[in-house]
Amino acid sequence: MSDLCLTLLCPPAVEEKLLDLLLLSPHVSVFTSAPTAAHGLASNGLSQSEQVLGRSFTTQVQVIISSVDKPALLEAIQTQLAGAGLRYWITQVVDAGDIA
């Protein structure tokens, strides 16, 4: 079983819903969230100021999951947040651990 990092870009309007979903999910043990600026997104969902600046203000969420849990978590996110404007990608975690 390998670890993966699911990265999500989340519009501010649905941030709390996504975070609540992750907090309650049995497939998630640790995740982070931080405000960020996303570039290269379709401009039809951007405010006028975001269009002028060329970036969208969003929350980046990174979730460490096992490859076994990936399908169930993605299905839960797609079911509960369909049409919310989330974007995601998944990368392999090469190494992880605790530093005591």
N, CA, C and O atoms as CSV, one atom per row, in Angstrom:
chain,resi,resn,atom,element,x,y,z
A,1,MET,N,N,0.845,-1.167,0.000
A,1,MET,CA,C,0.000,0.000,0.000
A,1,MET,C,C,0.896,1.238,0.000
A,1,MET,O,O,1.763,1.381,0.862
A,2,SER,N,N,0.685,2.132,-0.971
A,2,SER,CA,C,1.521,3.325,-1.056
A,2,SER,C,C,0.722,4.559,-0.644
A,2,SER,O,O,-0.499,4.609,-0.791
A,3,ASP,N,N,1.443,5.553,-0.125
A,3,ASP,CA,C,0.813,6.804,0.253
A,3,ASP,C,C,0.753,7.740,-0.932
A,3,ASP,O,O,1.653,7.770,-1.771
A,4,LEU,N,N,-0.323,8.505,-0.987
A,4,LEU,CA,C,-0.537,9.498,-2.027
A,4,LEU,C,C,-0.821,10.835,-1.370
A,4,LEU,O,O,-1.256,10.899,-0.221
A,5,CYS,N,N,-0.570,11.899,-2.113
A,5,CYS,CA,C,-0.948,13.232,-1.672
A,5,CYS,C,C,-1.993,13.762,-2.648
A,5,CYS,O,O,-1.701,14.012,-3.818
A,6,LEU,N,N,-3.206,13.927,-2.149
A,6,LEU,CA,C,-4.301,14.509,-2.918
A,6,LEU,C,C,-4.280,16.008,-2.654
A,6,LEU,O,O,-4.460,16.444,-1.517
A,7,THR,N,N,-4.061,16.796,-3.701
A,7,THR,CA,C,-4.064,18.252,-3.584
A,7,THR,C,C,-5.345,18.766,-4.218
A,7,THR,O,O,-5.673,18.419,-5.352
A,8,LEU,N,N,-6.063,19.592,-3.479
A,8,LEU,CA,C,-7.323,20.173,-3.958
A,8,LEU,C,C,-7.227,21.690,-3.944
A,8,LEU,O,O,-6.675,22.274,-3.012
A,9,LEU,N,N,-7.764,22.324,-4.973
A,9,LEU,CA,C,-7.957,23.768,-4.985
A,9,LEU,C,C,-9.438,24.004,-4.773
A,9,LEU,O,O,-10.271,23.503,-5.528
A,10,CYS,N,N,-9.761,24.765,-3.749
A,10,CYS,CA,C,-11.136,24.900,-3.299
A,10,CYS,C,C,-11.556,26.368,-3.260
A,10,CYS,O,O,-10.887,27.185,-2.626
A,11,PRO,N,N,-12.652,26.710,-3.930
A,11,PRO,CA,C,-13.161,28.085,-3.826
A,11,PRO,C,C,-13.561,28.398,-2.379
A,11,PRO,O,O,-14.037,27.514,-1.667
A,12,PRO,N,N,-13.373,29.635,-1.946
A,12,PRO,CA,C,-13.702,30.005,-0.563
A,12,PRO,C,C,-15.140,29.674,-0.155
A,12,PRO,O,O,-15.392,29.379,1.013
A,13,ALA,N,N,-16.068,29.719,-1.081
A,13,ALA,CA,C,-17.474,29.488,-0.756
A,13,ALA,C,C,-17.752,28.070,-0.264
A,13,ALA,O,O,-18.730,27.853,0.452
A,14,VAL,N,N,-16.919,27.110,-0.630
A,14,VAL,CA,C,-17.157,25.720,-0.215
A,14,VAL,C,C,-16.043,25.170,0.675
A,14,VAL,O,O,-16.008,23.973,0.958
A,15,GLU,N,N,-15.140,26.035,1.111
A,15,GLU,CA,C,-14.008,25.595,1.928
A,15,GLU,C,C,-14.462,24.844,3.182
A,15,GLU,O,O,-13.960,23.756,3.464
A,16,GLU,N,N,-15.395,25.406,3.925
A,16,GLU,CA,C,-15.833,24.766,5.173
A,16,GLU,C,C,-16.489,23.419,4.918
A,16,GLU,O,O,-16.304,22.485,5.699
A,17,LYS,N,N,-17.250,23.305,3.842
A,17,LYS,CA,C,-17.885,22.019,3.500
A,17,LYS,C,C,-16.826,20.964,3.209
A,17,LYS,O,O,-16.945,19.823,3.655
A,18,LEU,N,N,-15.788,21.340,2.461
A,18,LEU,CA,C,-14.721,20.398,2.146
A,18,LEU,C,C,-13.968,19.997,3.412
A,18,LEU,O,O,-13.713,18.813,3.634
A,19,LEU,N,N,-13.618,20.961,4.231
A,19,LEU,CA,C,-12.875,20.654,5.460
A,19,LEU,C,C,-13.700,19.763,6.389
A,19,LEU,O,O,-13.159,18.838,6.995
A,20,ASP,N,N,-14.996,20.030,6.508
A,20,ASP,CA,C,-15.860,19.182,7.325
A,20,ASP,C,C,-15.908,17.764,6.779
A,20,ASP,O,O,-15.843,16.799,7.540
A,21,LEU,N,N,-16.022,17.635,5.459
A,21,LEU,CA,C,-16.044,16.314,4.827
A,21,LEU,C,C,-14.770,15.550,5.166
A,21,LEU,O,O,-14.823,14.370,5.510
A,22,LEU,N,N,-13.631,16.219,5.068
A,22,LEU,CA,C,-12.351,15.557,5.347
A,22,LEU,C,C,-12.208,15.205,6.824
A,22,LEU,O,O,-11.699,14.136,7.159
A,23,LEU,N,N,-12.650,16.092,7.707
A,23,LEU,CA,C,-12.565,15.823,9.144
A,23,LEU,C,C,-13.396,14.611,9.547
A,23,LEU,O,O,-13.032,13.885,10.471
A,24,LEU,N,N,-14.513,14.393,8.855
A,24,LEU,CA,C,-15.413,13.289,9.184
A,24,LEU,C,C,-15.120,12.010,8.405
A,24,LEU,O,O,-15.714,10.969,8.685
A,25,SER,N,N,-14.227,12.077,7.444
A,25,SER,CA,C,-13.958,10.923,6.590
A,25,SER,C,C,-13.107,9.876,7.304
A,25,SER,O,O,-12.096,10.215,7.919
A,26,PRO,N,N,-13.510,8.608,7.226
A,26,PRO,CA,C,-12.687,7.541,7.803
A,26,PRO,C,C,-11.440,7.247,6.964
A,26,PRO,O,O,-10.568,6.491,7.393
A,27,HIS,N,N,-11.355,7.836,5.776
A,27,HIS,CA,C,-10.238,7.592,4.868
A,27,HIS,C,C,-9.100,8.591,5.042
A,27,HIS,O,O,-8.060,8.460,4.397
A,28,VAL,N,N,-9.286,9.588,5.906
A,28,VAL,CA,C,-8.315,10.674,6.056
A,28,VAL,C,C,-7.787,10.686,7.485
A,28,VAL,O,O,-8.557,10.670,8.445
A,29,SER,N,N,-6.459,10.714,7.611
A,29,SER,CA,C,-5.893,10.839,8.953
A,29,SER,C,C,-5.223,12.196,9.151
A,29,SER,O,O,-5.270,12.748,10.250
A,30,VAL,N,N,-4.601,12.741,8.110
A,30,VAL,CA,C,-3.943,14.042,8.250
A,30,VAL,C,C,-4.108,14.831,6.953
A,30,VAL,O,O,-4.014,14.285,5.854
A,31,PHE,N,N,-4.357,16.136,7.115
A,31,PHE,CA,C,-4.408,17.023,5.954
A,31,PHE,C,C,-4.069,18.436,6.401
A,31,PHE,O,O,-4.132,18.763,7.586
A,32,THR,N,N,-3.709,19.262,5.433
A,32,THR,CA,C,-3.403,20.664,5.694
A,32,THR,C,C,-4.255,21.537,4.781
A,32,THR,O,O,-4.740,21.081,3.745
A,33,SER,N,N,-4.432,22.793,5.174
A,33,SER,CA,C,-5.117,23.751,4.312
A,33,SER,C,C,-4.441,25.107,4.463
A,33,SER,O,O,-3.973,25.474,5.541
A,34,ALA,N,N,-4.402,25.835,3.364
A,34,ALA,CA,C,-3.764,27.151,3.375
A,34,ALA,C,C,-4.336,28.009,2.252
A,34,ALA,O,O,-4.647,27.502,1.174
A,35,PRO,N,N,-4.472,29.309,2.506
A,35,PRO,CA,C,-4.904,30.202,1.424
A,35,PRO,C,C,-3.812,30.286,0.363
A,35,PRO,O,O,-2.622,30.284,0.678
A,36,THR,N,N,-4.228,30.359,-0.886
A,36,THR,CA,C,-3.262,30.433,-1.975
A,36,THR,C,C,-3.867,31.174,-3.158
A,36,THR,O,O,-5.062,31.472,-3.168
A,37,ALA,N,N,-3.054,31.465,-4.138
A,37,ALA,CA,C,-3.517,32.066,-5.390
A,37,ALA,C,C,-3.297,31.053,-6.494
A,37,ALA,O,O,-2.196,30.526,-6.654
A,38,ALA,N,N,-4.341,30.782,-7.254
A,38,ALA,CA,C,-4.257,29.832,-8.362
A,38,ALA,C,C,-4.193,30.607,-9.670
A,38,ALA,O,O,-4.905,31.593,-9.858
A,39,HIS,N,N,-3.350,30.159,-10.552
A,39,HIS,CA,C,-3.169,30.809,-11.859
A,39,HIS,C,C,-3.569,29.833,-12.953
A,39,HIS,O,O,-3.397,28.623,-12.805
A,40,GLY,N,N,-4.101,30.355,-14.044
A,40,GLY,CA,C,-4.415,29.520,-15.194
A,40,GLY,C,C,-5.789,28.879,-15.166
A,40,GLY,O,O,-6.082,28.019,-15.997
A,41,LEU,N,N,-6.639,29.278,-14.227
A,41,LEU,CA,C,-7.999,28.739,-14.181
A,41,LEU,C,C,-8.876,29.475,-15.183
A,41,LEU,O,O,-8.569,30.599,-15.579
A,42,ALA,N,N,-9.959,28.842,-15.587
A,42,ALA,CA,C,-10.898,29.476,-16.519
A,42,ALA,C,C,-11.401,30.787,-15.915
A,42,ALA,O,O,-11.767,30.835,-14.740
A,43,SER,N,N,-11.417,31.834,-16.712
A,43,SER,CA,C,-11.754,33.160,-16.191
A,43,SER,C,C,-13.243,33.364,-15.962
A,43,SER,O,O,-13.623,34.355,-15.338
A,44,ASN,N,N,-14.107,32.462,-16.443
A,44,ASN,CA,C,-15.552,32.680,-16.278
A,44,ASN,C,C,-15.998,32.582,-14.821
A,44,ASN,O,O,-17.070,33.086,-14.487
A,45,GLY,N,N,-15.222,31.957,-13.950
A,45,GLY,CA,C,-15.583,31.864,-12.548
A,45,GLY,C,C,-14.874,32.875,-11.670
A,45,GLY,O,O,-15.035,32.859,-10.450
A,46,LEU,N,N,-14.090,33.756,-12.276
A,46,LEU,CA,C,-13.300,34.717,-11.500
A,46,LEU,C,C,-14.038,36.040,-11.351
A,46,LEU,O,O,-14.799,36.449,-12.228
A,47,SER,N,N,-13.796,36.701,-10.221
A,47,SER,CA,C,-14.337,38.048,-10.037
A,47,SER,C,C,-13.576,39.004,-10.956
A,47,SER,O,O,-12.558,38.634,-11.541
A,48,GLN,N,N,-14.076,40.227,-11.078
A,48,GLN,CA,C,-13.396,41.202,-11.935
A,48,GLN,C,C,-11.983,41.484,-11.459
A,48,GLN,O,O,-11.064,41.582,-12.272
A,49,SER,N,N,-11.797,41.617,-10.146
A,49,SER,CA,C,-10.452,41.899,-9.639
A,49,SER,C,C,-9.523,40.704,-9.869
A,49,SER,O,O,-8.345,40.889,-10.171
A,50,GLU,N,N,-10.041,39.484,-9.730
A,50,GLU,CA,C,-9.218,38.307,-9.999
A,50,GLU,C,C,-8.820,38.237,-11.472
A,50,GLU,O,O,-7.702,37.839,-11.799
A,51,GLN,N,N,-9.738,38.625,-12.358
A,51,GLN,CA,C,-9.413,38.638,-13.792
A,51,GLN,C,C,-8.308,39.638,-14.086
A,51,GLN,O,O,-7.408,39.351,-14.875
A,52,VAL,N,N,-8.365,40.807,-13.461
A,52,VAL,CA,C,-7.340,41.839,-13.667
A,52,VAL,C,C,-5.993,41.358,-13.109
A,52,VAL,O,O,-4.955,41.542,-13.744
A,53,LEU,N,N,-6.016,40.748,-11.933
A,53,LEU,CA,C,-4.783,40.278,-11.305
A,53,LEU,C,C,-4.228,39.015,-11.951
A,53,LEU,O,O,-3.037,38.728,-11.830
A,54,GLY,N,N,-5.082,38.257,-12.638
A,54,GLY,CA,C,-4.642,37.020,-13.283
A,54,GLY,C,C,-4.486,35.862,-12.322
A,54,GLY,O,O,-3.718,34.935,-12.580
A,55,ARG,N,N,-5.210,35.907,-11.213
A,55,ARG,CA,C,-5.147,34.802,-10.253
A,55,ARG,C,C,-6.468,34.717,-9.499
A,55,ARG,O,O,-7.205,35.694,-9.356
A,56,SER,N,N,-6.730,33.514,-9.029
A,56,SER,CA,C,-7.937,33.248,-8.272
A,56,SER,C,C,-7.557,32.977,-6.828
A,56,SER,O,O,-6.646,32.192,-6.563
A,57,PHE,N,N,-8.243,33.614,-5.896
A,57,PHE,CA,C,-7.976,33.371,-4.483
A,57,PHE,C,C,-8.728,32.113,-4.073
A,57,PHE,O,O,-9.946,32.025,-4.230
A,58,THR,N,N,-7.997,31.151,-3.553
A,58,THR,CA,C,-8.555,29.837,-3.262
A,58,THR,C,C,-7.861,29.246,-2.039
A,58,THR,O,O,-6.907,29.823,-1.517
A,59,THR,N,N,-8.341,28.106,-1.593
A,59,THR,CA,C,-7.703,27.375,-0.508
A,59,THR,C,C,-7.095,26.112,-1.084
A,59,THR,O,O,-7.757,25.368,-1.808
A,60,GLN,N,N,-5.832,25.870,-0.760
A,60,GLN,CA,C,-5.181,24.629,-1.171
A,60,GLN,C,C,-5.230,23.660,0.001
A,60,GLN,O,O,-4.803,23.978,1.111
A,61,VAL,N,N,-5.756,22.477,-0.267
A,61,VAL,CA,C,-5.851,21.431,0.743
A,61,VAL,C,C,-5.015,20.255,0.273
A,61,VAL,O,O,-5.141,19.817,-0.870
A,62,GLN,N,N,-4.164,19.746,1.146
A,62,GLN,CA,C,-3.359,18.568,0.829
A,62,GLN,C,C,-3.701,17.472,1.825
A,62,GLN,O,O,-3.655,17.671,3.039
A,63,VAL,N,N,-4.049,16.297,1.273
A,63,VAL,CA,C,-4.507,15.171,2.072
A,63,VAL,C,C,-3.589,13.985,1.809
A,63,VAL,O,O,-3.359,13.620,0.656
A,64,ILE,N,N,-3.073,13.394,2.854
A,64,ILE,CA,C,-2.292,12.165,2.708
A,64,ILE,C,C,-3.266,10.991,2.829
A,64,ILE,O,O,-3.955,10.847,3.838
A,65,ILE,N,N,-3.314,10.160,1.793
A,65,ILE,CA,C,-4.218,9.017,1.776
A,65,ILE,C,C,-3.482,7.794,1.241
A,65,ILE,O,O,-2.447,7.917,0.585
A,66,SER,N,N,-4.017,6.637,1.522
A,66,SER,CA,C,-3.455,5.413,0.945
A,66,SER,C,C,-4.080,5.209,-0.435
A,66,SER,O,O,-5.169,5.711,-0.713
A,67,SER,N,N,-3.392,4.480,-1.280
A,67,SER,CA,C,-3.930,4.203,-2.613
A,67,SER,C,C,-5.225,3.395,-2.515
A,67,SER,O,O,-6.077,3.486,-3.398
A,68,VAL,N,N,-5.377,2.615,-1.461
A,68,VAL,CA,C,-6.596,1.828,-1.252
A,68,VAL,C,C,-7.786,2.737,-0.952
A,68,VAL,O,O,-8.902,2.457,-1.390
A,69,ASP,N,N,-7.559,3.823,-0.209
A,69,ASP,CA,C,-8.641,4.735,0.185
A,69,ASP,C,C,-8.965,5.793,-0.868
A,69,ASP,O,O,-9.993,6.463,-0.775
A,70,LYS,N,N,-8.110,5.946,-1.853
A,70,LYS,CA,C,-8.287,6.993,-2.864
A,70,LYS,C,C,-9.646,6.944,-3.554
A,70,LYS,O,O,-10.317,7.975,-3.603
A,71,PRO,N,N,-10.097,5.798,-4.095
A,71,PRO,CA,C,-11.382,5.805,-4.804
A,71,PRO,C,C,-12.565,6.229,-3.932
A,71,PRO,O,O,-13.420,6.993,-4.379
A,72,ALA,N,N,-12.620,5.742,-2.702
A,72,ALA,CA,C,-13.740,6.074,-1.818
A,72,ALA,C,C,-13.741,7.557,-1.461
A,72,ALA,O,O,-14.799,8.185,-1.428
A,73,LEU,N,N,-12.567,8.117,-1.194
A,73,LEU,CA,C,-12.493,9.531,-0.841
A,73,LEU,C,C,-12.879,10.412,-2.027
A,73,LEU,O,O,-13.648,11.360,-1.869
A,74,LEU,N,N,-12.359,10.109,-3.197
A,74,LEU,CA,C,-12.718,10.900,-4.386
A,74,LEU,C,C,-14.211,10.807,-4.683
A,74,LEU,O,O,-14.831,11.800,-5.062
A,75,GLU,N,N,-14.783,9.630,-4.514
A,75,GLU,CA,C,-16.227,9.474,-4.743
A,75,GLU,C,C,-17.030,10.314,-3.751
A,75,GLU,O,O,-18.009,10.955,-4.133
A,76,ALA,N,N,-16.622,10.314,-2.481
A,76,ALA,CA,C,-17.322,11.119,-1.469
A,76,ALA,C,C,-17.234,12.605,-1.804
A,76,ALA,O,O,-18.223,13.330,-1.691
A,77,ILE,N,N,-16.057,13.055,-2.215
A,77,ILE,CA,C,-15.886,14.470,-2.576
A,77,ILE,C,C,-16.736,14.805,-3.795
A,77,ILE,O,O,-17.417,15.831,-3.813
A,78,GLN,N,N,-16.703,13.949,-4.813
A,78,GLN,CA,C,-17.475,14.214,-6.032
A,78,GLN,C,C,-18.976,14.185,-5.765
A,78,GLN,O,O,-19.723,14.963,-6.358
A,79,THR,N,N,-19.421,13.304,-4.888
A,79,THR,CA,C,-20.844,13.208,-4.574
A,79,THR,C,C,-21.316,14.419,-3.773
A,79,THR,O,O,-22.347,15.011,-4.093
A,80,GLN,N,N,-20.581,14.783,-2.753
A,80,GLN,CA,C,-21.021,15.838,-1.842
A,80,GLN,C,C,-20.712,17.250,-2.330
A,80,GLN,O,O,-21.346,18.208,-1.888
A,81,LEU,N,N,-19.740,17.389,-3.242
A,81,LEU,CA,C,-19.344,18.725,-3.692
A,81,LEU,C,C,-19.388,18.865,-5.217
A,81,LEU,O,O,-18.644,19.657,-5.796
A,82,ALA,N,N,-20.257,18.097,-5.852
A,82,ALA,CA,C,-20.403,18.185,-7.317
A,82,ALA,C,C,-20.757,19.615,-7.720
A,82,ALA,O,O,-21.614,20.247,-7.103
A,83,GLY,N,N,-20.102,20.111,-8.743
A,83,GLY,CA,C,-20.375,21.447,-9.251
A,83,GLY,C,C,-19.796,22.581,-8.416
A,83,GLY,O,O,-20.097,23.748,-8.668
A,84,ALA,N,N,-18.968,22.256,-7.424
A,84,ALA,CA,C,-18.434,23.283,-6.517
A,84,ALA,C,C,-17.197,23.990,-7.074
A,84,ALA,O,O,-16.726,24.959,-6.478
A,85,GLY,N,N,-16.670,23.529,-8.194
A,85,GLY,CA,C,-15.506,24.187,-8.782
A,85,GLY,C,C,-14.181,23.735,-8.209
A,85,GLY,O,O,-13.191,24.461,-8.296
A,86,LEU,N,N,-14.143,22.547,-7.625
A,86,LEU,CA,C,-12.882,22.012,-7.101
A,86,LEU,C,C,-12.002,21.519,-8.246
A,86,LEU,O,O,-12.500,21.043,-9.266
A,87,ARG,N,N,-10.707,21.636,-8.066
A,87,ARG,CA,C,-9.716,21.029,-8.971
A,87,ARG,C,C,-8.805,20.196,-8.099
A,87,ARG,O,O,-8.565,20.534,-6.940
A,88,TYR,N,N,-8.294,19.101,-8.654
A,88,TYR,CA,C,-7.412,18.256,-7.856
A,88,TYR,C,C,-6.360,17.586,-8.711
A,88,TYR,O,O,-6.491,17.486,-9.931
A,89,TRP,N,N,-5.302,17.123,-8.037
A,89,TRP,CA,C,-4.309,16.239,-8.627
A,89,TRP,C,C,-3.747,15.369,-7.522
A,89,TRP,O,O,-3.848,15.691,-6.338
A,90,ILE,N,N,-3.160,14.272,-7.928
A,90,ILE,CA,C,-2.631,13.297,-6.973
A,90,ILE,C,C,-1.176,13.022,-7.313
A,90,ILE,O,O,-0.829,12.813,-8.476
A,91,THR,N,N,-0.326,13.023,-6.291
A,91,THR,CA,C,1.087,12.708,-6.464
A,91,THR,C,C,1.481,11.602,-5.487
A,91,THR,O,O,0.860,11.411,-4.441
A,92,GLN,N,N,2.513,10.899,-5.861
A,92,GLN,CA,C,3.057,9.837,-5.019
A,92,GLN,C,C,3.886,10.445,-3.892
A,92,GLN,O,O,4.665,11.369,-4.124
A,93,VAL,N,N,3.727,9.939,-2.691
A,93,VAL,CA,C,4.546,10.357,-1.554
A,93,VAL,C,C,5.758,9.427,-1.524
A,93,VAL,O,O,5.612,8.217,-1.347
A,94,VAL,N,N,6.934,9.983,-1.695
A,94,VAL,CA,C,8.154,9.180,-1.731
A,94,VAL,C,C,8.570,8.757,-0.333
A,94,VAL,O,O,9.020,7.629,-0.133
A,95,ASP,N,N,8.425,9.648,0.630
A,95,ASP,CA,C,8.817,9.357,1.991
A,95,ASP,C,C,7.995,10.221,2.928
A,95,ASP,O,O,7.628,11.341,2.574
A,96,ALA,N,N,7.705,9.721,4.105
A,96,ALA,CA,C,6.978,10.483,5.112
A,96,ALA,C,C,7.270,9.884,6.485
A,96,ALA,O,O,7.647,8.717,6.599
A,97,GLY,N,N,7.096,10.677,7.497
A,97,GLY,CA,C,7.320,10.178,8.847
A,97,GLY,C,C,7.241,11.293,9.856
A,97,GLY,O,O,6.946,12.439,9.519
A,98,ASP,N,N,7.507,10.946,11.096
A,98,ASP,CA,C,7.521,11.926,12.181
A,98,ASP,C,C,8.967,12.176,12.588
A,98,ASP,O,O,9.783,11.254,12.616
A,99,ILE,N,N,9.267,13.403,12.897
A,99,ILE,CA,C,10.588,13.751,13.409
A,99,ILE,C,C,10.414,14.097,14.877
A,99,ILE,O,O,9.794,15.103,15.222
A,100,ALA,N,N,10.963,13.261,15.729
A,100,ALA,CA,C,10.765,13.437,17.169
A,100,ALA,C,C,11.947,14.177,17.780
A,100,ALA,O,O,11.966,14.421,18.987
